């Protein structure tokens, strides 16, 4: 066999191995050490993670949290986002410059618009089987009938085989029995204000509702920093400083200097 | 006999064989005809129905060759170059077609010749069936001048000069006719004799290349159909490889034994030459079409055409992993486009505008579109200044507690809740693009955060303190 042929074969074998074994070791970190530790070293890459908003008004925060996770999992690979049409009407259409502001470069994104729940799941599963993708975000509306235990197991399986993290963003949905590796509830939280009391970087309170590995029940207040593409722990300080126009001494934030440089709004 | 109104008078448009024998001819007025033969059976001419029938016949002829020209109102020109052997030679093809149409109740005259105009003229005016190669000029010699299809007065002028046949014209120097009747006439004469090429405009795009399979026993099972398609796919891919091209647009035609044709088209984002990827695309399409492929009594011809291609280098085994991965993502986009429709698989391109609602444009992944502008540069340390989600149109909000004229509201009502603003930044004034919308007003945008930490993008239209209506507030987007 020629040398080139051998190379192809080697790659193929590597690919098959990647697909068949549960890649327990392949995890990505959120950037928040405490959170990562309680998950056993970060979120599983080849798995499906389900994210809920604590209320309808927190849907944007849930989406931003998912974008953050996708960026943690895949700093440069393409991201595919499947969205049910109704979500756009109800919660707003995806605004590419806003994605860029969160660190997700719009040219990396493929958006698939599906009419109904079954379409969303079908496209999502198809995408979840495509290893070169960095992440797949699936956003159906409400509780589609087709999103049953079988469908969620299939997504989990597809993600496990391809190694692509799948984020099921449950816009307007309620938790149902499912196979997700982790399940989160996201709520907007007060940001660390900038100079002249301008709203700061996105801050969320994320609660781990369920973890197949068993660490559920805790919550964290995390801040997303686009520049370093990482979450960081805000702790309690972020929550208490919302009324002041004072620049906080930022005990938890990893980027205190940047705040000082900021121009006034 | 069929009549139609010409300048307010009912004139005969077409006659049956019997009527012709009785001396009636197109052009005669209905009153004259009635005077001669009172018991005429008269129907209104329906040219649209004729055109529909001709189109149906053309569709059926598609099984012979994909290159078909409609010769209105009642003719078809089929380019059968290289098709004869499939039907037992040209004579076999001609006999087969005549028999097929005879069964359908159509009376047709078929002529095979080396040039389209020769065949067309002979079918309408001659008695020959098949013209041997090179014999075109001889074959048309006996035809009447009418075969040239000239305007009536030119035709009259030629026959007045005593010239009755094409042969008589061909024997005289063409310069004579050019001087009298113009280039057009000599051009027609040359094309008729097969001496000059005839431009053809087929009714459907001529495929770049195609492969087809015929069945003596029509096939109907889905597995058979897919297997056939896969075989044809392999053949097409071999041809593409030889041309170093990949397919961009393809079409599979399924010809039912009763003449109906069903076509399934797929498009790809870049040249494709991989049978497996190709078959997956067709399978997606077949799954997605609302009415499934109805085989009826079965398909007796399946043809796979490449309508459009692009050059595609012969792939090297040492193609690096990155290119392979990009290929896989492109394949995925193709499949999703085939299933959900091109307009539903999108990517974003930046647009050069300061109007936030127009700053990004979504285009089908399969469609080529360059970014009109670069995405705005982000400065380090800034929080997101644009929300990842915007409402279209912006949603009006009620102000429950107004603040100073230049600031944002201290509280507003949106989605059944009051939001108390605890932090804000702004205004960022965005002037309307007056060249696009004359009546638009400038907007003052604010980023605000409410007491629960929710961040919104609000804007105000109009100013305080100005005569007239108070300013109005809208919520344009939600930050995370």
Interface residues (C-beta under 8 A of the other chain):
Chain A: X2 X4 X5 X7 X8 X11 X56 X57 X58 X59 X60 X61 X63 X64 X65 X67 X78 X80 X91 X92 X93 X94 X95 X96 X97 X98 X99 X100 X101 X102 X105 X106 X107 X109 X110 X111 X112 X113 X114 X119 X122 X123 X126 X127 X130 X131 X132 X133 X187 X188 X189 X190 X191 X193 X194 X196 X197 X198 X199 X200 X201 X202 X203 X204 X224 X226 X227 X242 X243 X255 X258 X259 X261 X262 X265
Chain B: X316 X317 X318 X321 X325 X326 X328 X329 X332 X333 X335 X336 X339 X340 X344 X345 X346 X347 X348 X350 X356 X359 X360 X362 X365 X371 X375 X376 X378 X380 X381 X382 X383 X384 X385 X386 X387 X388 X389 X390 X391 X392 X415 X417 X422 X423 X424 X425 X426 X447 X448 X449 X451 X452 X453 X454 X455 X477 X478 X479 X480
